[in-house]
């Protein structure tokens, strides 16, 4: 795990839970519009950052490892955003 104390980890966990619940609420209220999906993809990057740096204990890891673990979800989000934009452009 990490060198964080349990109180810090619990606060980060609460923040992650709030991000998830806000994403669910946004999807339930606004529906699957391209803007909502783009916001959800941004929230996914934020969640990956918190999990990788705080729960996996990589905040003090070498920068190449941190960069690699944060670049991978960013690449997946960019691929999903490209698919969203392509689908919106072709079928609108």
PEKASUL-V339640 format. One record per residue. SS is DSSP state (H for helix, E for strand, L for the rest). OMEGA is omega in radians with two decimals (* if undefined). Layout:
BEGIN
ss=SS omega=OMEGA
ss=SS omega=OMEGA
END
This chain:
BEGIN
ss=L omega=-3.08
ss=L omega=3.08
ss=L omega=3.07
ss=L omega=3.05
ss=L omega=-3.08
ss=H omega=3.14
ss=H omega=3.11
ss=H omega=3.12
ss=H omega=3.11
ss=H omega=3.10
ss=H omega=3.10
ss=H omega=3.09
ss=H omega=3.09
ss=H omega=3.10
ss=H omega=3.09
ss=H omega=3.12
ss=H omega=3.12
ss=H omega=3.10
ss=H omega=3.13
ss=H omega=-3.12
ss=H omega=3.11
ss=H omega=3.07
ss=H omega=3.10
ss=H omega=3.13
ss=H omega=3.12
ss=H omega=3.12
ss=H omega=-3.14
ss=H omega=-3.09
ss=H omega=-3.00
ss=H omega=-3.14
ss=L omega=-3.05
ss=L omega=3.06
ss=L omega=-3.14
ss=H omega=3.13
ss=H omega=3.12
ss=H omega=3.13
ss=H omega=3.09
ss=H omega=3.10
ss=H omega=3.12
ss=H omega=3.08
ss=H omega=3.06
ss=H omega=3.08
ss=H omega=3.11
ss=H omega=3.10
ss=H omega=3.13
ss=H omega=3.13
ss=H omega=3.11
ss=H omega=3.14
ss=H omega=-3.14
ss=H omega=-3.12
ss=H omega=-3.09
ss=H omega=-3.04
ss=H omega=-3.03
ss=H omega=-3.08
ss=H omega=3.09
ss=L omega=3.07
ss=L omega=-3.08
ss=L omega=3.14
ss=L omega=3.13
ss=L omega=-3.11
ss=L omega=3.07
ss=L omega=-3.03
ss=H omega=3.13
ss=H omega=3.12
ss=H omega=3.11
ss=H omega=-3.14
ss=H omega=3.13
ss=H omega=-3.12
ss=H omega=3.08
ss=H omega=3.10
ss=H omega=-3.12
ss=H omega=3.10
ss=H omega=3.10
ss=H omega=3.10
ss=H omega=3.10
ss=H omega=3.10
ss=H omega=3.09
ss=H omega=3.09
ss=H omega=3.12
ss=H omega=3.11
ss=H omega=3.10
ss=H omega=3.10
ss=H omega=3.10
ss=H omega=-3.13
ss=H omega=3.12
ss=H omega=3.12
ss=H omega=3.12
ss=H omega=-3.12
ss=H omega=-3.08
ss=H omega=-3.00
ss=H omega=3.09
ss=L omega=*
END
